[in-house]
Amino acid sequence: MSGFGHYERTAAELEDEILTRGVLLGLDWANQIQVRALASEALDCTSGQRLAMLQSLDWRIKAKGELFALSTLMLDIMRQSAQTGVQVPDVGIWKIFARALADVSQETVAEKEKHAN
């Protein structure tokens, strides 16, 4: 599958950046409650809110905005790699955060469906 190595490389680069922002924010990636809360906040954040965070002079807010932007890229890479049949290695922080994003997203959809009926 030559030509698709960029997914793996991009995933590794994104994971490094996500890890860095997590360290800046004092995140404990082993704390499921904290990671799920972050995932929920990331999924609820609009592009306008994210842009405002990225422009903030407060480094904590900016770092969180960067983390949310990186999570959007992460989801895009996962979607694109799945569409091409290339699996991105899901290890480390990538796996932890991806699982939290997927779980929170599924719960949100299920909750919306529940209220729609």
N, C-alpha and C positions, 0 to 999 in steps of 0.2 A: 504494500500500500504506500509506495513512495508518493511524495507530493502532499501527504496529509500530516506529516510530522509537525507542521506548524501548530496544530491543535495542542499537542503535548507540550511543545515549547511555550506557547502562549499561556497554557494552563499553569505551568510551573512559574512563569513570570508573574501572573496574576496572584497566584498563591503567595509568593514572596511579598508582593505589595499589600495583600490583605493581612498577612501576618504582621508586617511592619505597622500598619494602621492599628491593628489590634493591640500591639505592644504599646503604642503611643496612648491609646485609650485605656490601657490597663485591663484589657479583656482577659478573662480566664476561659480559654477555648474548651477546657474540660468541664466547665460549668454549663450544663445543658439548658438550664433556666435562663441564664444570661445570654447564651448564644441564640436561643429561640426568641427572646425579647428583642435582640438586635435584628434578627431575621424579620420579625414582624414589623419592626420600625422601618427597615429597609424596603420591604414590600409596600408599606403604606405611604412611603415618601414619594411625592410627585416630582416630576422633572423640574418644575419651578422651585419647589422646596430644596431639591438637591442643588440646583444652581445657586440659590441664595446661600446654602451652607458652604459651597465651594468658594464663594466670594467673601466669606466671613473673615474678620480679622482675628477672631478667637480660634487658636490652633486646634482646640478640641472639637469645635463645631466643624471646622474645615476638614480635619482628619476623618470625622464621622461621615461627612459628605463624600469624601474621597472613597471611603470604604463602601458606601452605598452605590457610588458610581462603578466601583470595581465589581460589586455583586451583580450589577446589571450586565456588565461585560462577561462575567462568569456564566450567568444564565444563557447569554447569547452564544458563547462558545459551546456550552453543553448542548444547546438546541441544534446548532449548526453541525457539530460533530455527530450527533445522533441522526440527523438527516442524511449525512454522507456515509453512515455506517461505521464511523470511526469512534471507538470508545476512548474517552479521555480518562487517564488513570485517576481514580478517585481515592486519593490517600491524604493523610494529614489534615491540615486546616481546610483544604478544598472539600474533602469528604464531609467533615463536620459541619461546615457552613452550608454546603449544598444540601445536605440532609435536612438541616433546620429550615432552609428556605423552602424546600419541597414540602416538608411536613406542614409548615405554617400556611403555605399556599393552598394545599389540599384541604386543610381545615377551614380556611376562609371560603373556599368554593362550596364545601359541604354545608357550612353555616348559611350561606346565601341561598342555596337550594332548599334548605330546611325552611327558611323564612318565606320563600317564594310559594311554597305549597300551602 
